[in-house]
Amino acid sequence: MASVFLYHVVGDLTVGKPELVEFAETDTVEAAIQAIGESTEGGITVWKKRSPKSVMENAEMRQQRFVGILNSLDIIAFLAKSECLADQDKALKTPVSEVVVPNSSLLKEVDPATRLIDALEMMKQGVKRLLVPKSIGWRGVSKRFSVLYHGKWLRNIDSFSNSSAIMNRPSSSTAIIRDKFCCLSREDVIRFLIGCLGALAPLPLTSISSLGAINPHYSCIEASLPAIDATRKIPHDPSAVAVVESTSDGRNIIIGDISSYKLWRCDYLAAAWALANLSAGQFVMGVEDNVTSRSVPDLSASSLARDVNVANNGGSTRLKKFSSRNIGFFSNSTSANLGASRSMFRGRSAPLTCKSTSTLAAVMAQMLSHRATHVWVTEAENEDNLVGVVSYADILTAVTKQSPAPVVESQTS
């Protein structure tokens, strides 16, 4: 099983990946909304602009220009602020430097010949994107024994600090195209691994509970609390908060989630208004009552515009109902009673869940098919009782800790 990680290199995963287009921190929130909607990862990397005086840029200079990763939940939390709701045009023109959370550790530049096992170690320690130079003639063919690096035997690399020096060595296998890069995400790695399930046996058919892949330390919010409370401190990984109802015996019944994955391609202005004005339960379930006490602003860019009801002796104007459809969800519910049966939460507004007995292969396929960053885990006996969450990082940790790379001693002639 370790051969999957030892005999493959990062360059194998870059075949077909598009060239990186940097999103500048001086660009607007409005531009970021469009860029996130068009992205394949549900988030964009934000960069400081390159100095016009800089003719050549090394890896260290490039790393210093990286600011952080911006996702949909970050933007909606920003737009939900009272000052932004009061002047939405100004909020949309705000530079993203005022929205993105700076974190340069989320990205690391690596060489195409970097071993996959070393790349996974970096991602387990918090790296979300790998910046890989584009290469001429790279065809995704690994060396049979990639522990051989430039003709030298390597010892097993257990620490991030030791591996980083090796990552930055220039590749001798291909010619690097200067200033052309592509970005690899953890989703790319999982997509690669799911194509190697046979080599990972018996892990794919082992339950996530047995593998220790379930993270019990998840973020949640009571359905009755204001939805805006979920953004007071947005979780780092995954960027998601479960919306739950607590029972008298201390269990959490999951009814939805507020996450960057769910809000990836929604109506941002409508979602921001809902986040600021509704409860967490109403936000994920939708409300079908007319919103009158806290009138919806007239948003030309939103589906929350006024409509005309021609009835009752003439045309009377009323506010359009707010529902989960307004923020890009779909709900079959006809009421907002939180105690109603779970059948009313079907569709995109329903949380993505699996059982604690689900196999690793099933969860990986579930995440990839939904382009999700996480899956909420429920009890095997009761599909409503929340027990934890599985993210990309949890999966990577589970598959690598079961198959540590062997230590390779230096060879002498």
C-alpha positions as CSV (number, residue, x, y, z in Angstrom):
1,M,0.0,0.0,0.0
2,A,2.8,2.4,0.7
3,S,3.9,2.0,-2.9
4,V,1.1,4.3,-4.0
5,F,2.7,7.1,-2.1
6,L,6.3,6.2,-2.7
7,Y,6.2,5.5,-6.4
8,H,4.1,8.5,-7.4
9,V,5.2,12.1,-7.5
10,V,3.3,15.4,-7.5
11,G,3.7,15.9,-11.2
12,D,1.5,12.8,-11.8
13,L,-1.4,14.8,-10.4
14,T,-0.9,18.0,-12.5
15,V,-1.7,16.4,-15.9
16,G,-4.6,18.5,-17.3
17,K,-4.6,21.1,-14.5
18,P,-5.1,24.6,-15.8
19,E,-2.5,27.3,-15.3
20,L,-2.9,29.4,-12.1
21,V,-4.5,32.8,-12.6
22,E,-3.6,34.9,-9.6
23,F,-6.4,36.9,-7.9
24,A,-5.1,40.2,-6.5
25,E,-5.9,41.4,-3.1
26,T,-6.7,44.8,-4.6
27,D,-9.6,43.2,-6.6
28,T,-13.1,43.8,-5.4
29,V,-15.5,41.5,-3.5
30,E,-17.8,41.6,-6.5
31,A,-15.0,40.2,-8.7
32,A,-14.2,37.6,-6.0
33,I,-17.8,36.3,-6.1
34,Q,-17.6,35.7,-9.8
35,A,-14.1,34.1,-9.5
36,I,-15.3,31.7,-6.7
37,G,-18.3,30.7,-8.8
38,E,-16.1,29.9,-11.7
39,S,-13.5,28.1,-9.6
40,T,-13.3,24.3,-9.3
41,E,-12.3,24.2,-5.7
42,G,-14.9,26.5,-4.1
43,G,-12.2,29.0,-3.0
44,I,-9.6,31.2,-4.6
45,T,-6.0,32.0,-3.7
46,V,-5.4,35.7,-3.0
47,W,-2.1,37.3,-3.9
48,K,-0.2,40.6,-3.5
49,K,0.6,42.0,-6.8
50,R,4.0,41.3,-8.2
51,S,6.4,44.2,-8.2
52,P,6.9,45.6,-11.7
53,K,10.6,46.0,-10.9
54,S,10.9,42.2,-10.2
55,V,12.2,40.5,-13.4
56,M,12.7,37.1,-11.9
57,E,10.9,35.8,-8.8
58,N,12.2,32.9,-6.7
59,A,10.1,30.6,-4.6
60,E,10.6,32.6,-1.4
61,M,9.5,35.8,-3.1
62,R,6.4,34.1,-4.5
63,Q,5.5,32.6,-1.1
64,Q,5.7,36.0,0.5
65,R,3.2,37.4,-2.0
66,F,0.6,34.8,-1.1
67,V,-2.0,36.2,1.3
68,G,-4.6,33.4,1.9
69,I,-7.6,31.5,0.6
70,L,-11.0,33.2,0.2
71,N,-14.3,31.2,0.1
72,S,-18.0,31.9,-0.1
73,L,-18.7,31.8,3.6
74,D,-16.0,34.5,4.2
75,I,-17.6,36.8,1.7
76,I,-21.2,36.2,3.0
77,A,-20.1,36.8,6.6
78,F,-18.6,40.1,5.4
79,L,-21.7,41.2,3.4
80,A,-23.9,40.3,6.4
81,K,-22.4,43.1,8.5
82,S,-24.8,45.9,9.3
83,E,-22.6,48.5,7.5
84,C,-22.5,46.3,4.4
85,L,-26.2,45.7,4.3
86,A,-26.8,49.4,4.6
87,D,-24.6,50.2,1.5
88,Q,-24.3,47.1,-0.6
89,D,-22.8,48.8,-3.6
90,K,-19.9,50.1,-1.4
91,A,-19.5,46.6,0.1
92,L,-19.2,44.9,-3.3
93,K,-16.5,47.4,-4.3
94,T,-14.5,46.7,-1.2
95,P,-11.0,45.2,-1.9
96,V,-10.7,41.6,-0.8
97,S,-7.7,42.5,1.3
98,E,-10.2,43.6,3.9
99,V,-12.1,40.3,3.8
100,V,-9.6,37.5,3.4
101,V,-7.9,36.1,6.5
102,P,-4.1,36.2,5.9
103,N,-2.6,32.8,6.3
104,S,0.5,32.1,4.2
105,S,0.9,28.6,5.6
106,L,-2.1,27.4,3.5
107,L,0.0,27.2,0.3
108,K,3.4,25.7,-0.4
109,E,5.4,25.7,-3.6
110,V,6.8,22.2,-4.5
111,D,8.7,20.6,-7.3
112,P,6.9,18.3,-9.8
113,A,9.3,15.5,-8.7
114,T,8.3,15.7,-5.1
115,R,7.1,12.4,-3.7
116,L,3.4,12.1,-3.1
117,I,4.1,10.8,0.5
118,D,5.9,14.1,1.2
119,A,3.1,16.2,-0.3
120,L,0.5,14.3,1.8
121,E,2.6,15.0,4.9
122,M,2.5,18.7,4.1
123,M,-1.3,18.6,3.6
124,K,-1.8,16.8,6.9
125,Q,0.0,19.7,8.6
126,G,-2.4,22.3,7.2
127,V,-1.3,23.1,3.6
128,K,-4.4,23.3,1.4
129,R,-2.8,24.1,-1.9
130,L,0.4,23.0,-3.6
131,L,1.8,25.4,-6.1
132,V,3.6,23.3,-8.8
133,P,5.7,24.7,-11.7
134,K,4.4,23.8,-15.1
135,S,6.8,21.5,-16.9
136,I,7.6,20.9,-20.6
137,G,7.0,17.4,-21.6
138,W,5.6,16.1,-18.3
139,R,3.5,13.1,-19.1
140,G,2.6,12.0,-15.6
141,V,5.1,9.0,-15.6
142,S,6.6,8.4,-12.2
143,K,9.9,6.8,-11.6
144,R,9.4,3.2,-10.4
145,F,11.2,4.0,-7.2
146,S,10.8,7.6,-6.5
147,V,12.7,7.2,-3.2
148,L,15.6,7.7,-5.7
149,Y,15.8,11.4,-6.1
150,H,18.5,12.7,-8.5
151,G,20.2,9.3,-8.2
152,K,20.5,9.5,-4.4
153,W,18.8,7.3,-1.8
154,L,16.6,9.2,0.6
155,R,15.8,8.4,4.2
156,N,12.1,8.5,5.2
157,I,11.0,12.1,5.8
158,D,9.0,12.4,9.0
159,S,9.0,16.1,9.5
160,F,7.7,19.0,7.5
161,S,10.8,21.0,8.1
162,N,13.1,18.3,6.8
163,S,11.0,17.7,3.7
164,S,10.7,21.3,2.7
165,A,14.4,21.5,1.7
166,I,14.0,18.5,-0.6
167,M,10.7,19.9,-2.0
168,N,12.5,23.0,-3.3
169,R,15.3,21.2,-5.2
170,P,15.0,21.8,-9.0
171,S,13.7,18.9,-11.0
172,S,16.1,17.2,-13.5
173,S,13.4,15.2,-15.2
174,T,11.7,18.0,-17.1
175,A,12.3,21.6,-18.1
176,I,10.4,24.1,-15.9
177,I,8.4,26.9,-17.5
178,R,9.2,30.1,-15.7
179,D,6.4,31.9,-14.0
180,K,3.8,29.3,-15.0
181,F,2.2,27.3,-12.3
182,C,-0.8,25.2,-11.4
183,C,-2.5,24.6,-8.1
184,L,-3.2,21.2,-6.5
185,S,-5.9,21.0,-3.9
186,R,-6.6,18.2,-1.4
187,E,-9.6,17.3,-3.6
188,D,-7.2,16.5,-6.4
189,V,-5.2,14.2,-4.1
190,I,-8.4,12.4,-3.0
191,R,-9.5,12.1,-6.6
192,F,-6.2,10.5,-7.5
193,L,-6.3,8.1,-4.5
194,I,-9.8,6.9,-5.3
195,G,-8.4,5.7,-8.6
196,C,-5.9,3.6,-6.7
197,L,-8.3,1.8,-4.3
198,G,-6.9,-1.6,-5.2
199,A,-3.5,-0.6,-4.1
200,L,-4.9,0.8,-0.8
201,A,-6.7,-2.4,0.2
202,P,-8.0,-3.2,2.7
203,L,-8.5,0.4,3.8
204,P,-11.2,1.4,1.3
205,L,-13.6,-1.2,2.7
206,T,-12.8,-0.4,6.3
207,S,-15.3,1.8,8.2
208,I,-14.3,5.4,9.0
209,S,-14.9,4.6,12.6
210,S,-12.4,1.8,12.7
211,L,-9.8,4.0,10.9
212,G,-10.2,6.8,13.4
213,A,-11.2,9.2,10.6
214,I,-14.2,10.8,12.4
215,N,-13.4,14.1,14.1
216,P,-15.7,14.5,17.1
217,H,-14.6,18.1,17.6
218,Y,-16.9,19.8,15.2
219,S,-18.5,23.3,15.3
220,C,-22.2,23.6,15.7
221,I,-25.0,26.1,16.5
222,E,-28.4,25.7,17.9
223,A,-31.2,26.1,15.3
224,S,-33.0,28.7,17.5
225,L,-29.9,31.0,17.7
226,P,-29.3,33.8,15.2
227,A,-27.6,32.5,12.0
228,I,-25.0,35.3,12.2
229,D,-23.6,33.6,15.4
230,A,-22.2,30.9,13.2
231,T,-19.8,33.4,11.6
232,R,-18.4,34.9,14.9
233,K,-15.5,32.5,14.5
234,I,-15.6,30.6,11.2
235,P,-13.9,27.2,11.6
236,H,-10.6,26.8,9.7
237,D,-11.0,23.2,8.5
238,P,-13.6,22.4,7.4
239,S,-15.2,25.9,6.9
240,A,-18.5,24.6,8.2
241,V,-20.9,24.8,11.1
242,A,-23.6,22.2,11.8
243,V,-27.1,23.5,12.6
244,V,-28.5,21.2,15.3
245,E,-31.3,20.8,17.7
246,S,-30.2,19.5,21.2
247,T,-32.3,16.8,22.9
248,S,-32.9,16.4,26.6
249,D,-30.4,13.5,26.7
250,G,-27.5,15.6,25.3
251,R,-27.6,14.4,21.7
252,N,-27.4,16.8,18.7
253,I,-29.9,16.3,15.9
254,I,-28.5,17.7,12.6
255,I,-30.9,19.6,10.4
256,G,-28.4,21.4,8.1
257,D,-25.1,23.2,7.9
258,I,-23.8,26.7,7.1
259,S,-20.6,26.2,5.1
260,S,-18.6,27.4,2.2
261,Y,-19.5,24.2,0.3
262,K,-23.2,24.8,0.6
263,L,-22.9,28.5,-0.3
264,W,-20.4,28.1,-3.1
265,R,-22.7,29.2,-5.9
266,C,-25.6,30.9,-4.2
267,D,-27.1,34.4,-4.3
268,Y,-24.6,36.2,-2.1
269,L,-26.7,39.2,-1.3
270,A,-29.8,37.2,-0.4
271,A,-27.7,34.8,1.7
272,A,-26.1,37.8,3.5
273,W,-29.4,39.3,4.4
274,A,-30.7,35.9,5.6
275,L,-27.6,35.3,7.7
276,A,-28.1,38.7,9.4
277,N,-31.9,38.4,10.0
278,L,-32.9,34.8,10.4
279,S,-32.3,32.1,12.9
280,A,-29.8,29.3,12.0
281,G,-32.7,26.9,11.5
282,Q,-34.6,29.2,9.3
283,F,-31.4,29.9,7.3
284,V,-30.9,26.2,6.4
285,M,-34.5,25.2,6.1
286,G,-36.1,28.3,4.6
287,V,-39.1,30.2,5.9
288,E,-42.4,30.3,4.0
289,D,-44.0,33.1,6.0
290,N,-44.1,36.6,4.5
291,V,-41.2,38.6,5.9
292,T,-42.8,41.9,7.1
293,S,-41.3,42.8,10.5
294,R,-37.8,43.0,9.1
295,S,-38.4,44.0,5.5
296,V,-36.2,42.7,2.8
297,P,-34.2,45.4,1.1
298,D,-34.8,46.0,-2.6
299,L,-31.8,44.2,-4.0
300,S,-31.6,44.4,-7.8
301,A,-29.0,41.7,-7.8
302,S,-31.0,39.4,-5.5
303,S,-34.0,37.2,-6.0
304,L,-35.6,39.0,-3.0
305,A,-37.1,41.7,-5.2
306,R,-40.7,42.8,-4.7
307,D,-43.4,41.2,-6.8
308,V,-46.9,42.4,-7.6
309,N,-49.9,40.4,-6.4
310,V,-52.9,41.3,-8.6
311,A,-55.8,40.2,-6.4
312,N,-58.3,41.5,-3.9
313,N,-59.7,44.5,-5.7
314,G,-56.6,45.7,-7.4
315,G,-52.9,45.4,-7.4
316,S,-51.3,45.3,-4.0
317,T,-47.5,45.0,-3.5
318,R,-46.2,42.5,-1.1
319,L,-42.8,41.1,-0.2
320,K,-41.8,37.9,-1.9
321,K,-41.5,35.0,0.4
322,F,-38.0,34.1,1.6
323,S,-37.2,30.4,1.3
324,S,-34.1,28.3,0.9
325,R,-34.5,28.7,-2.9
326,N,-33.5,32.4,-2.4
327,I,-29.9,31.4,-1.4
328,G,-29.5,28.6,-4.0
329,F,-31.1,25.8,-1.9
330,F,-34.1,23.7,-2.7
331,S,-36.7,22.7,-0.1
332,N,-39.9,20.8,-0.2
333,S,-41.1,22.2,3.1
334,T,-44.3,24.0,3.5
335,S,-43.7,25.4,7.0
336,A,-40.8,26.4,9.2
337,N,-41.5,24.2,12.2
338,L,-38.2,23.0,13.4
339,G,-39.8,19.9,15.0
340,A,-41.2,18.7,11.7
341,S,-40.0,15.4,10.2
342,R,-36.7,15.3,8.4
343,S,-38.4,14.5,5.0
344,M,-38.9,18.3,4.6
345,F,-35.2,18.9,4.3
346,R,-34.5,17.0,1.1
347,G,-32.5,18.6,-1.7
348,R,-29.4,20.9,-1.5
349,S,-30.6,22.3,1.8
350,A,-30.2,18.9,3.4
351,P,-26.8,18.3,5.1
352,L,-24.5,15.8,3.5
353,T,-24.2,12.9,6.0
354,C,-22.9,9.4,6.3
355,K,-23.0,6.8,9.0
356,S,-20.1,6.0,11.4
357,T,-20.1,2.5,9.8
358,S,-19.7,3.9,6.3
359,T,-16.6,2.7,4.5
360,L,-13.7,5.0,3.6
361,A,-14.3,4.4,-0.2
362,A,-18.0,5.3,0.2
363,V,-17.2,8.6,2.0
364,M,-14.5,9.5,-0.5
365,A,-16.9,8.9,-3.4
366,Q,-19.6,10.9,-1.6
367,M,-17.4,13.9,-1.1
368,L,-16.1,13.9,-4.7
369,S,-19.5,13.5,-6.3
370,H,-20.9,16.4,-4.3
371,R,-17.7,18.5,-4.6
372,A,-17.9,18.8,-0.8
373,T,-15.2,19.6,1.7
374,H,-16.7,17.5,4.4
375,V,-19.3,15.0,5.4
376,W,-21.2,15.0,8.7
377,V,-21.2,11.7,10.5
378,T,-24.2,10.3,12.3
379,E,-24.8,7.2,14.5
380,A,-25.3,4.0,12.6
381,E,-28.6,3.3,14.5
382,N,-30.0,6.8,14.2
383,E,-29.2,8.9,11.1
384,D,-30.1,12.2,12.8
385,N,-27.8,11.9,15.8
386,L,-24.6,13.8,14.9
387,V,-21.3,12.3,16.2
388,G,-18.6,14.1,14.2
389,V,-17.3,15.2,10.8
390,V,-15.0,13.8,8.2
391,S,-12.9,16.3,6.1
392,Y,-10.1,15.9,3.5
393,A,-7.5,16.2,6.2
394,D,-9.1,13.4,8.2
395,I,-9.1,11.1,5.2
396,L,-5.4,11.9,4.4
397,T,-4.4,11.2,8.0
398,A,-6.3,7.9,8.0
399,V,-4.8,6.5,4.8
400,T,-1.2,7.6,5.6
401,K,-1.0,6.6,9.2
402,Q,-2.0,3.0,8.2
403,S,1.0,2.8,5.8
404,P,4.0,4.7,7.0
405,A,6.8,4.9,4.4
406,P,9.7,2.7,5.3
407,V,13.1,4.1,6.3
408,V,15.6,3.7,3.4
409,E,19.2,3.6,4.5
410,S,21.9,5.3,2.5
411,Q,23.6,3.0,0.0
412,T,27.3,2.9,-0.2
413,S,29.3,1.7,-3.2
